[in-house]
Each structure stands twice: as C-alpha cells, then as structure tokens.
C-alpha cells in the first residue's frame, strides 16, 4: 500500500508521514521533494521554477515510487503537495493505473493555522521571534505565496479523502489516516517529552535555507 499525504506547505505532511513510519512496522517514507531538489540543483538559478512543472519530476516520481512499492514489503509513505489536477493525474493517477493500492489524504486547515505552522518552520522568522520581533512569516516565501490557491484547490472532491487538522495533533492525524486505510499503529514507545523532542528534531532537519 502507498499512502500519499497531500496538503498545503506547512500543513503537517512530513511530520505525519514520519509519525506513521515510527509506529508502523516496515513502513518507509519516500519523499518526491528530494527528486525535485536534485533537478533544481542541475539547473542554473535563473531558470529554476516550480520543479513540479518539469515532466522529469512527474515521470521520475512515478518511476521511483513504482519501484519502491514493488520491491519494499511494507507501506510506502509519500508526503507531497500536489494541487494541479493534471499533475495529480500524472502522479497519483498513474500509480493507480499501474495497479498500486494508493490511498490519498489531503490535510486541510484554516489559513491562520497554516500560517502559524509555517512561521514555526521559517528559520528567519524563528530568529526574529528569538529577538523579540514577531510578525507573520516572510511574505515572499514560496509557501505563503501559494497558500490561498493551495487550500482552495485541495478542497475540491478530486483531492479527497480530506482531513481537517486545525485541532488535531500529529499523532491524532496519523491515527486517523491509518484507521481509514485499514492499518493499525503501534503505541509510541517513547514518553511524551521524548516523542515531542523527536518531532522537533524532524522539523529542524527539514528547515530549508535556500
């Protein structure tokens, strides 16, 4: 089974995927964003855009996930924002055409909730907060610029199953996804403080400075 966790940038996709991987035996996270970063680094900065617009990213994502699902005996978790219906058909739809059991979930939240989550992962904003200078995350950030359109598109029935996450913790979102997929998570073996530190460390590892 492949669980594709969609949602706006900063919506909790990666945290949820790793929470499931931590508590579901044999599960692995395969992040197509890494392929996108690699393609970007092959290009001069002046010609870089949204890597999802590159046919190589869409075809490569399908090829790599097809290989992962066929050869890995456990559940494959894919935290990736895709809001373009055509690109959705070329990735999620194509994987289904290849015969894979793809369960798709879109994590939705109010705009203010997503902005708060983005601020927590924005390195410049975090430094501003430490200096006593709050305010919203950087207005020029890719995620903030795309937020409204992203939320609007993901609310479309095409991107079901929808999960509203404003009042849910990451473990609760993970539980709901796996329950809907017919999977069962193991209890977290770590005490609450250590589990929180693990999630914080994951968030720090995924901060982007470029």
Backbone as ProteinMPNN parsed JSONL, in Angstrom:
{"seq_chain_A": "XXXXXXXXXXXXXXXXXXXXXXXXXXXXXXXXXXXXXXXXXXXXXXXXXXXXXXXXXXXXXXXXXXXXXXXXXXXXXXXXXXXXXXXXXXXXXXXXXXXXXXXXXXXXXXXXXXXXXXXXXXXXXXXXXXXXXXXXXXXXXXXXXXXXXXXXXXXXXXXXXXXXXXXXXXXXXXXXXXXXXXXXXXXXXXXXXXXXXXXXXXXXXXXXXX", "coords_chain_A": {"N_chain_A": [[0.835, -1.196, 0.0], [0.406, 2.275, -0.723], [0.567, 5.308, 0.88], [-0.393, 8.418, 0.168], [0.216, 11.537, 1.306], [-1.166, 14.493, 1.139], [-1.47, 18.109, 1.035], [-1.368, 21.585, 2.168], [1.686, 23.549, 1.986], [3.511, 23.344, 4.904], [1.492, 22.117, 6.254], [1.73, 19.83, 7.79], [2.378, 17.408, 6.614], [4.882, 15.999, 6.323], [5.675, 15.591, 8.996], [3.536, 13.986, 9.819], [3.842, 11.751, 8.145], [6.324, 10.697, 9.023], [5.658, 10.158, 11.643], [3.84, 8.07, 11.321], [5.567, 6.219, 10.096], [7.291, 5.738, 12.21], [5.712, 4.292, 13.914], [4.553, 2.197, 12.593], [5.181, -0.936, 11.648], [7.701, -1.749, 9.332], [7.129, 0.327, 7.588], [8.053, 2.957, 5.318], [9.35, 6.203, 4.483], [9.104, 7.923, 1.482], [10.136, 10.582, -0.2], [9.14, 12.681, -2.683], [9.956, 15.295, -2.985], [12.671, 15.423, -2.654], [13.685, 14.506, -5.074], [12.849, 16.625, -6.66], [14.429, 18.722, -5.579], [16.94, 17.825, -6.365], [16.745, 17.987, -9.174], [16.461, 20.746, -9.438], [18.992, 21.588, -8.608], [20.514, 20.865, -10.726], [20.07, 22.817, -12.527], [20.694, 26.182, -13.723], [20.351, 28.889, -11.404], [18.769, 31.004, -12.405], [16.927, 29.877, -14.131], [15.345, 28.243, -12.723], [12.232, 27.076, -11.526], [9.026, 26.158, -10.377], [9.509, 22.928, -9.469], [7.683, 20.945, -9.996], [6.616, 21.532, -12.411], [8.298, 20.42, -14.215], [8.437, 17.857, -16.538], [10.169, 15.74, -16.084], [10.247, 15.519, -13.323], [7.671, 14.633, -12.637], [7.429, 12.216, -14.088], [9.675, 10.889, -13.062], [9.019, 10.725, -10.355], [6.862, 8.929, -10.392], [8.192, 6.684, -11.443], [10.137, 6.095, -9.455], [8.541, 5.69, -7.166], [6.932, 3.59, -8.008], [8.879, 1.605, -8.198], [9.656, 1.495, -5.492], [7.298, 0.615, -4.189], [6.885, -1.857, -5.406], [9.124, -3.335, -4.635], [9.578, -2.988, -1.923], [8.541, -4.468, 1.084], [6.816, -3.321, 2.937], [4.544, -0.641, 3.98], [4.493, 2.27, 1.956], [5.144, 5.646, 2.413], [4.201, 8.827, 1.346], [4.853, 12.057, 1.559], [3.669, 14.772, 0.047], [2.904, 17.757, -1.604], [0.524, 18.222, -4.037], [-1.346, 20.017, -6.213], [-2.277, 20.646, -8.707], [-4.611, 19.524, -10.999], [-3.963, 18.113, -13.366], [-1.29, 17.329, -12.931], [-1.703, 15.797, -10.693], [-3.116, 13.674, -11.795], [-1.076, 12.634, -13.375], [0.672, 11.623, -11.509], [-0.38, 10.493, -8.866], [-2.664, 9.37, -10.077], [-1.462, 7.927, -12.194], [0.09, 6.038, -10.806], [-1.937, 4.518, -9.7], [-3.03, 3.508, -12.042], [-1.019, 1.77, -12.701], [-1.565, -0.291, -11.087], [-1.222, -0.106, -8.346], [-2.085, 0.057, -4.862], [-3.141, 2.869, -3.904], [-3.665, 5.142, -1.412], [-5.063, 8.2, -0.845], [-4.719, 11.215, 0.959], [-5.725, 14.405, 1.968], [-4.523, 16.932, 3.925], [-6.133, 19.42, 5.543], [-6.571, 22.811, 6.718], [-7.42, 25.82, 8.533], [-6.553, 29.04, 7.17], [-5.128, 30.707, 8.972], [-4.129, 28.854, 10.761], [-2.339, 27.366, 9.186], [-0.526, 29.385, 8.5], [0.563, 29.921, 11.0], [1.875, 27.499, 11.49], [3.696, 27.516, 9.392], [5.242, 29.686, 10.164], [6.535, 28.644, 12.364], [8.346, 26.938, 11.223], [9.916, 28.5, 9.626], [13.124, 29.645, 9.23], [14.153, 32.296, 9.361], [12.042, 33.68, 10.492], [11.935, 32.402, 12.952], [14.331, 33.271, 14.114], [13.737, 35.984, 14.295], [11.699, 35.903, 16.173], [13.107, 35.0, 18.407], [14.567, 37.255, 18.847], [12.682, 38.921, 19.774], [11.047, 40.054, 17.901], [8.251, 39.667, 16.408], [5.6, 38.858, 14.229], [4.251, 37.961, 10.958], [5.215, 35.034, 8.95], [7.823, 35.243, 6.402], [6.73, 37.25, 3.772], [7.481, 36.861, 1.179], [7.92, 34.222, 0.89], [7.784, 31.032, -0.728], [5.833, 29.207, 0.11], [3.878, 30.734, 1.522], [3.043, 32.455, -0.484], [1.723, 30.714, -2.161], [-0.351, 29.748, -0.656], [-3.22, 30.393, -0.419], [-4.336, 29.656, -2.93], [-3.603, 27.0, -2.901], [-5.041, 25.89, -0.711], [-7.633, 26.291, -1.638], [-7.742, 24.714, -3.976], [-7.197, 22.134, -2.99], [-9.456, 21.586, -1.541], [-11.252, 20.628, -3.318], [-13.346, 17.931, -4.438], [-11.869, 16.099, -5.946], [-9.476, 15.763, -4.621], [-9.979, 14.295, -2.362], [-9.275, 11.763, 0.126], [-10.387, 14.093, 2.615], [-8.961, 15.636, 5.473], [-9.517, 17.548, 8.26], [-7.352, 19.426, 10.153], [-6.943, 21.353, 12.119], [-7.427, 21.226, 14.916], [-6.157, 18.965, 15.663], [-3.553, 16.855, 16.857], [-0.286, 15.847, 15.652], [0.113, 12.993, 16.143], [-2.623, 12.272, 16.344], [-3.597, 12.847, 13.784], [-2.097, 11.008, 12.324], [-3.137, 8.625, 13.379], [-5.787, 8.746, 12.436], [-5.469, 8.655, 9.644], [-4.269, 6.118, 9.245], [-6.223, 4.455, 10.333], [-8.374, 4.899, 8.573], [-7.189, 3.774, 6.351], [-7.167, 1.16, 7.002], [-5.107, 0.209, 8.568], [-3.029, -0.431, 11.457], [-1.594, 1.345, 14.015], [1.25, 1.006, 16.163], [1.531, 1.583, 19.693], [3.228, 4.582, 20.733], [6.465, 4.058, 21.741], [7.973, 5.8, 23.212], [8.202, 8.16, 25.936], [6.008, 11.058, 26.424], [7.546, 13.514, 26.388], [9.965, 12.809, 25.124], [8.954, 11.976, 22.673], [7.941, 14.389, 21.716], [10.318, 15.829, 21.462], [11.517, 14.328, 19.456], [9.857, 14.919, 17.273], [10.32, 17.649, 17.081], [13.042, 17.684, 16.403], [12.865, 16.496, 13.888], [11.46, 18.479, 12.52], [13.347, 20.533, 12.519], [15.355, 19.358, 10.955], [14.189, 19.484, 8.479], [14.033, 22.117, 7.796], [14.42, 24.593, 5.355], [16.964, 26.506, 3.915], [17.508, 27.554, 1.492]], "CA_chain_A": [[0.0, 0.0, 0.0], [1.087, 3.556, -0.724], [-0.226, 6.379, 1.473], [0.039, 9.731, -0.311], [-0.278, 12.549, 2.239], [-1.172, 15.775, 0.449], [-1.825, 19.209, 1.911], [-0.609, 22.808, 1.903], [3.027, 23.631, 2.548], [3.378, 23.656, 6.325], [0.27, 21.51, 6.778], [1.994, 18.688, 8.649], [2.514, 16.172, 5.849], [6.119, 15.273, 6.632], [5.588, 15.146, 10.385], [2.584, 12.87, 9.884], [4.439, 10.58, 7.481], [7.348, 10.112, 9.888], [4.966, 9.604, 12.817], [3.339, 6.754, 10.916], [6.714, 5.326, 9.889], [7.836, 5.408, 13.521], [4.804, 3.428, 14.681], [4.002, 1.149, 11.737], [6.297, -1.815, 11.314], [8.023, -1.927, 7.923], [6.772, 1.488, 6.769], [9.163, 3.842, 4.946], [8.981, 7.484, 3.874], [9.743, 8.214, 0.2], [9.758, 11.976, -0.391], [9.44, 13.144, -4.038], [10.569, 16.614, -2.948], [14.118, 15.254, -2.809], [13.927, 14.457, -6.521], [12.703, 17.992, -7.143], [15.614, 19.484, -5.191], [18.039, 17.385, -7.217], [16.554, 18.563, -10.505], [16.767, 22.169, -9.333], [20.435, 21.807, -8.488], [21.11, 20.657, -12.046], [19.741, 23.958, -13.376], [21.143, 27.496, -13.263], [19.316, 29.511, -10.567], [17.884, 31.903, -13.146], [15.906, 29.152, -14.893], [14.589, 27.387, -11.813], [10.871, 27.472, -11.188], [8.396, 25.088, -9.605], [10.018, 21.684, -10.079], [6.574, 20.107, -10.444], [6.358, 21.837, -13.82], [9.22, 19.643, -15.033], [7.969, 16.498, -16.813], [11.104, 14.781, -15.485], [9.883, 15.287, -11.917], [6.447, 13.84, -12.568], [7.751, 10.86, -14.552], [10.619, 10.291, -12.119], [8.297, 10.395, -9.125], [6.129, 7.679, -10.635], [9.146, 5.58, -11.618], [10.76, 5.749, -8.184], [7.54, 5.144, -6.24], [6.574, 2.274, -8.539], [9.951, 0.704, -7.782], [9.604, 1.333, -4.032], [6.142, -0.199, -3.79], [7.041, -3.23, -5.898], [10.236, -4.052, -4.011], [9.582, -2.872, -0.464], [7.427, -5.278, 1.576], [5.95, -2.585, 3.843], [3.808, 0.518, 3.488], [5.285, 3.399, 1.468], [4.511, 6.91, 2.792], [4.632, 9.881, 0.423], [4.375, 13.391, 1.926], [3.94, 15.63, -1.112], [1.842, 18.649, -2.049], [0.208, 18.284, -5.466], [-2.665, 20.656, -6.308], [-2.674, 20.755, -10.107], [-5.325, 18.29, -11.361], [-3.226, 17.365, -14.372], [-0.124, 16.717, -12.297], [-2.249, 14.767, -9.81], [-3.408, 12.521, -12.65], [0.183, 12.074, -13.857], [1.418, 11.001, -10.405], [-1.265, 9.591, -8.114], [-3.476, 8.614, -11.03], [-0.629, 6.979, -12.937], [0.436, 4.938, -9.901], [-3.119, 3.651, -9.621], [-3.122, 2.803, -13.322], [-0.023, 0.697, -12.682], [-2.088, -1.365, -10.249], [-0.869, 0.039, -6.937], [-3.126, 0.446, -3.911], [-2.758, 4.211, -3.45], [-4.649, 5.826, -0.569], [-4.705, 9.613, -0.863], [-5.306, 12.017, 2.029], [-5.362, 15.825, 1.935], [-4.605, 17.556, 5.236], [-6.606, 20.785, 5.388], [-6.645, 23.61, 7.937], [-7.7, 27.225, 8.291], [-5.389, 29.801, 6.718], [-4.353, 31.172, 10.125], [-3.427, 27.699, 11.334], [-1.197, 27.033, 8.325], [0.454, 30.461, 8.643], [1.27, 29.712, 12.27], [2.783, 26.357, 11.322], [4.786, 27.96, 8.53], [6.116, 30.556, 10.948], [7.337, 27.819, 13.262], [9.422, 26.253, 10.495], [10.665, 29.501, 8.874], [14.3, 29.949, 10.043], [14.28, 33.728, 9.605], [11.0, 34.058, 11.454], [12.32, 31.884, 14.268], [15.34, 34.182, 14.645], [13.047, 37.224, 14.655], [10.98, 35.665, 17.426], [14.093, 34.963, 19.485], [14.997, 38.635, 19.079], [11.54, 39.695, 20.23], [10.397, 40.705, 16.76], [7.331, 38.665, 15.878], [5.073, 39.118, 12.899], [3.983, 36.774, 10.137], [6.375, 34.525, 8.217], [8.219, 36.087, 5.286], [5.689, 37.342, 2.756], [7.98, 36.435, -0.104], [8.173, 32.784, 0.884], [7.045, 30.252, -1.718], [4.669, 28.572, 0.719], [2.854, 31.73, 1.822], [2.536, 32.963, -1.758], [0.859, 29.699, -2.78], [-1.244, 29.165, 0.345], [-4.651, 30.525, -0.689], [-4.681, 28.801, -4.055], [-3.401, 25.607, -2.494], [-6.175, 25.476, 0.117], [-8.832, 26.262, -2.469], [-7.711, 23.56, -4.878], [-7.23, 20.872, -2.254], [-10.81, 21.35, -1.035], [-12.027, 20.003, -4.383], [-13.56, 16.488, -4.22], [-10.825, 15.319, -6.614], [-8.365, 15.534, -3.709], [-10.379, 13.538, -1.169], [-10.011, 11.986, 1.369], [-9.987, 15.298, 3.311], [-8.885, 15.61, 6.929], [-9.332, 18.867, 8.855], [-6.344, 19.154, 11.18], [-6.698, 22.508, 12.997], [-7.474, 20.881, 16.333], [-5.597, 17.628, 15.837], [-2.108, 16.725, 16.981], [0.306, 14.967, 14.642], [-0.264, 11.598, 16.387], [-4.037, 12.057, 16.048], [-3.733, 12.792, 12.327], [-1.537, 9.716, 11.909], [-4.099, 7.589, 13.753], [-6.954, 8.812, 11.551], [-5.092, 8.183, 8.314], [-4.058, 4.665, 9.229], [-7.507, 3.81, 10.569], [-9.109, 4.939, 7.307], [-6.511, 2.88, 5.41], [-7.247, -0.214, 7.489], [-3.848, -0.151, 9.213], [-3.048, -0.241, 12.907], [-0.333, 1.829, 14.555], [1.68, 0.575, 17.484], [1.682, 2.713, 20.62], [4.545, 5.198, 20.732], [7.208, 3.509, 22.878], [8.667, 6.87, 23.918], [7.376, 9.044, 26.777], [5.572, 12.246, 25.678], [8.594, 14.506, 26.186], [10.903, 12.331, 24.103], [8.247, 11.992, 21.389], [7.898, 15.784, 21.282], [11.671, 16.188, 21.025], [11.743, 13.663, 18.176], [9.16, 15.686, 16.251], [11.019, 18.927, 16.928], [14.271, 17.413, 15.655], [12.473, 16.274, 12.494], [11.114, 19.779, 11.957], [14.6, 21.266, 12.29], [16.072, 18.742, 9.832], [13.521, 19.8, 7.22], [14.063, 23.542, 7.519], [15.176, 24.927, 4.149], [17.591, 27.822, 3.914], [17.69, 28.039, 0.106]], "C_chain_A": [[0.871, 1.247, 0.0], [0.128, 4.596, -0.145], [0.346, 7.711, 1.005], [-0.602, 10.774, 0.595], [-0.07, 13.907, 1.596], [-1.542, 16.873, 1.453], [-1.012, 20.442, 1.595], [0.79, 22.723, 2.491], [2.897, 24.086, 4.0], [2.167, 23.015, 6.965], [0.483, 20.285, 7.635], [2.192, 17.374, 7.928], [3.718, 15.347, 6.281], [6.105, 14.758, 8.06], [4.669, 13.939, 10.522], [3.171, 11.605, 9.283], [5.463, 9.91, 8.39], [6.751, 9.572, 11.191], [4.436, 8.214, 12.498], [4.495, 5.772, 10.753], [7.305, 4.866, 11.211], [6.999, 4.341, 14.232], [4.158, 2.323, 13.852], [5.151, 0.297, 11.218], [6.472, -1.94, 9.802], [7.713, -0.736, 7.038], [8.003, 2.35, 6.497], [8.602, 5.117, 4.326], [9.786, 7.67, 2.596], [9.261, 9.596, -0.246], [10.123, 12.461, -1.795], [10.049, 14.543, -4.077], [12.078, 16.521, -3.137], [14.515, 15.166, -4.283], [13.836, 15.857, -7.11], [13.906, 18.854, -6.804], [16.808, 19.117, -6.074], [17.94, 17.965, -8.62], [16.866, 20.058, -10.497], [18.27, 22.419, -9.33], [21.171, 21.552, -9.798], [20.927, 21.871, -12.945], [20.377, 25.242, -12.854], [20.023, 28.158, -12.463], [18.308, 30.346, -11.356], [16.763, 31.171, -13.88], [15.117, 28.191, -14.005], [13.194, 27.96, -11.584], [10.298, 26.435, -10.251], [8.821, 23.763, -10.241], [8.896, 20.755, -10.521], [6.218, 20.367, -11.903], [7.272, 21.057, -14.761], [8.643, 18.247, -15.29], [8.869, 15.442, -16.189], [10.758, 14.501, -14.032], [8.665, 14.375, -11.824], [6.711, 12.396, -12.995], [8.68, 10.165, -13.572], [9.971, 9.905, -10.811], [7.546, 9.083, -9.275], [7.088, 6.504, -10.721], [9.732, 5.136, -10.277], [9.748, 5.141, -7.205], [7.039, 3.778, -6.708], [7.608, 1.238, -8.106], [9.885, 0.436, -6.279], [8.472, 0.413, -3.613], [6.314, -1.647, -4.219], [8.093, -4.01, -5.106], [10.278, -3.968, -2.486], [8.367, -3.603, 0.097], [6.449, -4.523, 2.471], [5.248, -1.416, 3.165], [4.773, 1.633, 3.083], [4.506, 4.685, 1.737], [5.083, 8.038, 1.949], [4.058, 11.223, 0.876], [4.683, 14.388, 0.813], [2.712, 16.444, -1.475], [1.713, 18.586, -3.565], [-1.2, 18.845, -5.588], [-3.147, 20.833, -7.745], [-3.362, 19.46, -10.53], [-4.595, 17.447, -12.393], [-2.026, 16.654, -13.788], [-0.556, 15.608, -11.339], [-2.542, 13.498, -10.611], [-2.129, 11.836, -13.113], [0.992, 11.373, -12.769], [0.543, 10.007, -9.655], [-2.09, 8.727, -9.064], [-2.673, 7.561, -11.777], [-0.227, 5.791, -12.067], [-0.74, 3.974, -9.725], [-3.299, 2.864, -10.906], [-2.144, 1.639, -13.385], [-0.426, -0.439, -11.737], [-1.786, -1.247, -8.765], [-2.064, 0.506, -6.099], [-2.709, 1.779, -3.289], [-3.915, 4.817, -2.665], [-4.204, 7.285, -0.432], [-5.459, 10.369, 0.227], [-4.803, 13.451, 1.9], [-5.591, 16.419, 3.319], [-4.973, 19.026, 5.051], [-6.659, 21.487, 6.742], [-7.002, 25.034, 7.553], [-6.402, 27.953, 7.912], [-4.509, 30.227, 7.892], [-3.555, 30.041, 10.748], [-2.186, 27.367, 10.509], [-0.124, 28.111, 8.427], [1.253, 30.307, 9.937], [2.268, 28.57, 12.142], [3.959, 26.725, 10.425], [5.774, 28.827, 9.298], [7.034, 29.752, 11.848], [8.491, 27.142, 12.539], [10.273, 27.215, 9.669], [11.881, 29.925, 9.69], [14.469, 31.424, 10.334], [13.26, 34.184, 10.628], [11.365, 33.582, 12.853], [13.381, 32.784, 14.903], [14.707, 35.508, 15.073], [12.299, 37.06, 15.98], [11.942, 35.635, 18.602], [14.573, 36.371, 19.831], [13.848, 39.519, 19.547], [10.814, 40.441, 19.136], [9.515, 39.68, 16.062], [6.894, 38.987, 14.466], [4.892, 37.842, 12.113], [5.248, 36.264, 9.484], [6.635, 35.389, 6.993], [7.186, 36.065, 4.17], [6.182, 36.829, 1.409], [8.163, 34.92, -0.187], [7.26, 32.079, -0.113], [5.747, 29.713, -1.119], [3.546, 29.56, 0.976], [2.226, 32.242, 0.532], [1.54, 31.997, -2.398], [-0.298, 29.253, -1.886], [-2.709, 29.223, -0.053], [-5.098, 29.634, -1.839], [-4.585, 27.331, -3.72], [-4.601, 25.104, -1.698], [-7.449, 25.361, -0.719], [-8.86, 25.023, -3.357], [-7.868, 22.249, -4.125], [-8.609, 20.563, -1.686], [-11.703, 20.68, -2.077], [-12.183, 18.507, -4.108], [-12.512, 15.601, -4.89], [-9.733, 14.917, -5.635], [-8.796, 14.889, -2.386], [-9.471, 12.298, -1.045], [-9.466, 13.212, 2.102], [-9.985, 15.078, 4.817], [-8.627, 17.024, 7.421], [-8.479, 18.718, 10.106], [-6.13, 20.281, 12.187], [-6.574, 22.117, 14.465], [-6.928, 19.482, 16.612], [-4.092, 17.71, 16.013], [-1.594, 15.827, 15.859], [-0.026, 13.495, 14.919], [-1.727, 11.316, 16.079], [-4.287, 11.995, 14.546], [-3.217, 11.456, 11.799], [-2.505, 8.578, 12.211], [-5.291, 7.58, 12.79], [-6.627, 8.288, 10.163], [-4.967, 6.672, 8.292], [-5.353, 3.906, 9.507], [-8.327, 3.762, 9.291], [-8.504, 4.001, 6.267], [-6.555, 1.422, 5.852], [-5.961, -0.713, 8.112], [-3.929, 0.158, 10.7], [-1.662, 0.184, 13.38], [-0.032, 1.193, 15.902], [1.719, 1.788, 18.409], [3.093, 3.275, 20.54], [5.312, 4.701, 21.949], [7.898, 4.586, 23.712], [7.715, 7.647, 24.818], [7.048, 10.322, 26.016], [6.679, 13.259, 25.41], [9.561, 14.071, 25.091], [10.246, 12.321, 22.727], [8.182, 13.406, 20.835], [9.26, 16.243, 20.782], [11.992, 15.553, 19.672], [11.078, 14.444, 17.045], [9.818, 17.044, 16.022], [12.302, 18.749, 16.114], [13.968, 17.188, 14.18], [12.158, 17.601, 11.815], [12.375, 20.576, 11.629], [15.346, 20.702, 11.086], [15.474, 19.134, 8.49], [13.378, 21.297, 6.976], [14.92, 23.786, 6.287], [15.705, 26.343, 4.258], [17.792, 28.373, 2.504], [16.368, 28.485, -0.506]], "O_chain_A": [[1.928, 1.285, 0.63], [-0.994, 4.745, -0.627], [1.448, 8.09, 1.404], [-1.827, 10.885, 0.646], [1.051, 14.409, 1.518], [-1.889, 16.577, 2.596], [-0.053, 20.364, 0.827], [1.047, 21.92, 3.387], [2.249, 25.093, 4.287], [1.838, 23.331, 8.109], [-0.483, 19.738, 8.167], [2.178, 16.319, 8.562], [3.599, 14.156, 6.568], [6.482, 13.613, 8.311], [4.976, 12.989, 11.243], [3.02, 10.516, 9.838], [5.47, 8.686, 8.516], [7.286, 8.629, 11.773], [4.565, 7.291, 13.303], [4.419, 4.633, 11.214], [7.769, 3.731, 11.324], [7.515, 3.58, 15.05], [3.305, 1.591, 14.355], [5.987, 0.763, 10.443], [5.512, -2.203, 9.079], [8.005, -0.776, 5.843], [8.889, 2.46, 7.344], [7.527, 5.114, 3.725], [11.014, 7.585, 2.618], [8.102, 9.755, -0.628], [11.307, 12.64, -2.082], [10.604, 14.94, -5.101], [12.695, 17.421, -3.706], [15.554, 15.688, -4.687], [14.645, 16.235, -7.957], [14.363, 19.635, -7.639], [17.585, 19.983, -6.479], [18.946, 18.387, -9.19], [17.466, 20.576, -11.439], [18.757, 23.349, -9.974], [22.316, 21.972, -9.964], [21.55, 21.96, -14.004], [20.579, 25.373, -11.647], [18.852, 28.003, -12.812], [17.127, 30.386, -11.011], [15.749, 31.784, -14.218], [14.306, 27.411, -14.504], [13.012, 29.171, -11.466], [11.017, 25.888, -9.414], [8.529, 23.506, -11.409], [9.126, 19.864, -11.338], [5.596, 19.529, -12.555], [7.045, 21.036, -15.971], [8.383, 17.519, -14.333], [8.398, 14.371, -15.807], [10.948, 13.383, -13.551], [8.642, 13.447, -11.015], [6.263, 11.461, -12.332], [8.5, 8.984, -13.277], [10.318, 8.885, -10.216], [7.591, 8.228, -8.39], [6.834, 5.447, -10.143], [9.813, 3.94, -9.998], [10.067, 4.187, -6.496], [6.755, 2.907, -5.885], [7.257, 0.131, -7.699], [10.037, -0.703, -5.839], [8.662, -0.47, -2.776], [5.937, -2.563, -3.488], [7.959, -5.221, -4.928], [10.933, -4.781, -1.834], [7.254, -3.374, -0.377], [5.359, -5.025, 2.742], [5.342, -1.227, 1.952], [5.748, 1.904, 3.783], [3.347, 4.807, 1.34], [6.3, 8.192, 1.848], [2.891, 11.507, 0.607], [5.831, 14.803, 0.653], [1.618, 15.903, -1.634], [2.669, 18.861, -4.29], [-2.154, 18.223, -5.12], [-4.318, 21.141, -7.967], [-2.757, 18.393, -10.431], [-4.601, 16.219, -12.317], [-1.77, 15.495, -14.116], [0.138, 14.602, -11.19], [-2.252, 12.389, -10.162], [-2.085, 10.612, -13.235], [1.905, 10.607, -13.079], [0.718, 8.797, -9.803], [-2.202, 7.515, -8.883], [-3.138, 6.438, -11.974], [-0.206, 4.656, -12.544], [-0.55, 2.763, -9.615], [-3.675, 1.693, -10.875], [-2.41, 0.635, -14.046], [0.293, -1.43, -11.608], [-2.057, -2.174, -8.002], [-2.927, 1.245, -6.57], [-2.011, 1.81, -2.275], [-5.013, 4.983, -3.195], [-3.101, 7.563, 0.04], [-6.666, 10.198, 0.402], [-3.605, 13.686, 1.742], [-6.712, 16.413, 3.828], [-4.205, 19.79, 4.466], [-6.778, 20.841, 7.782], [-6.9, 25.413, 6.387], [-5.306, 27.534, 8.285], [-3.285, 30.123, 7.82], [-2.432, 30.246, 11.209], [-1.113, 27.117, 11.06], [1.065, 27.794, 8.438], [2.463, 30.534, 9.964], [3.39, 28.67, 12.638], [5.087, 26.297, 10.668], [6.986, 28.721, 9.112], [8.183, 30.134, 12.07], [9.5, 26.806, 13.158], [11.259, 26.791, 9.066], [11.707, 30.517, 10.756], [14.884, 31.788, 11.434], [13.567, 34.973, 11.521], [11.126, 34.29, 13.831], [13.334, 33.033, 16.108], [15.092, 36.086, 16.09], [12.274, 37.974, 16.804], [11.644, 36.174, 19.668], [14.941, 36.644, 20.974], [14.017, 40.729, 19.7], [10.047, 41.363, 19.412], [9.988, 38.914, 15.222], [7.708, 39.342, 13.614], [5.321, 36.77, 12.538], [6.257, 36.969, 9.457], [5.779, 36.175, 6.589], [6.811, 35.0, 3.679], [5.377, 36.405, 0.581], [8.527, 34.4, -1.242], [6.113, 32.477, -0.314], [4.695, 29.755, -1.756], [2.386, 29.268, 0.684], [1.013, 32.44, 0.465], [0.62, 32.422, -3.096], [-1.138, 28.463, -2.315], [-3.386, 28.195, -0.028], [-6.11, 28.941, -1.741], [-5.379, 26.517, -4.191], [-5.122, 24.023, -1.972], [-8.245, 24.442, -0.526], [-9.891, 24.361, -3.471], [-8.588, 21.354, -4.569], [-8.908, 19.408, -1.382], [-12.795, 20.215, -1.748], [-11.257, 17.876, -3.6], [-12.289, 14.473, -4.452], [-9.124, 13.858, -5.785], [-8.055, 14.935, -1.404], [-8.949, 11.836, -2.059], [-8.251, 13.38, 2.213], [-10.873, 14.429, 5.369], [-7.629, 17.639, 7.045], [-8.836, 17.972, 11.018], [-5.234, 20.189, 13.026], [-5.707, 22.628, 15.174], [-7.2, 18.892, 17.658], [-3.431, 18.54, 15.389], [-2.369, 15.134, 15.2], [-0.423, 12.796, 13.987], [-2.051, 10.23, 15.599], [-5.092, 11.188, 14.081], [-3.837, 10.847, 10.926], [-2.676, 7.672, 11.396], [-5.746, 6.513, 12.378], [-7.42, 7.556, 9.571], [-5.51, 6.018, 7.402], [-5.555, 2.82, 8.966], [-8.907, 2.73, 8.953], [-9.214, 3.489, 5.401], [-6.039, 0.546, 5.158], [-5.735, -1.921, 8.185], [-4.793, 0.916, 11.143], [-0.68, -0.527, 13.171], [-0.937, 0.882, 16.677], [1.921, 2.91, 17.943], [4.048, 2.534, 20.308], [4.863, 4.897, 23.079], [8.361, 4.301, 24.816], [6.535, 7.78, 24.493], [7.739, 10.648, 25.051], [6.749, 13.811, 24.312], [9.933, 14.87, 24.232], [10.896, 12.621, 21.725], [8.345, 13.613, 19.633], [9.349, 16.966, 19.789], [12.66, 16.165, 18.838], [11.667, 14.613, 15.978], [9.866, 17.531, 14.892], [12.611, 19.563, 15.244], [14.721, 17.635, 13.315], [12.544, 17.822, 10.667], [12.455, 21.216, 10.581], [15.904, 21.455, 10.288], [16.168, 19.121, 7.473], [12.678, 21.707, 6.05], [16.023, 23.25, 6.181], [14.984, 27.263, 4.644], [18.199, 29.523, 2.337], [16.335, 28.918, -1.658]]}, "name": "protein", "num_of_chains": 1, "seq": "XXXXXXXXXXXXXXXXXXXXXXXXXXXXXXXXXXXXXXXXXXXXXXXXXXXXXXXXXXXXXXXXXXXXXXXXXXXXXXXXXXXXXXXXXXXXXXXXXXXXXXXXXXXXXXXXXXXXXXXXXXXXXXXXXXXXXXXXXXXXXXXXXXXXXXXXXXXXXXXXXXXXXXXXXXXXXXXXXXXXXXXXXXXXXXXXXXXXXXXXXXXXXXXXXX"}
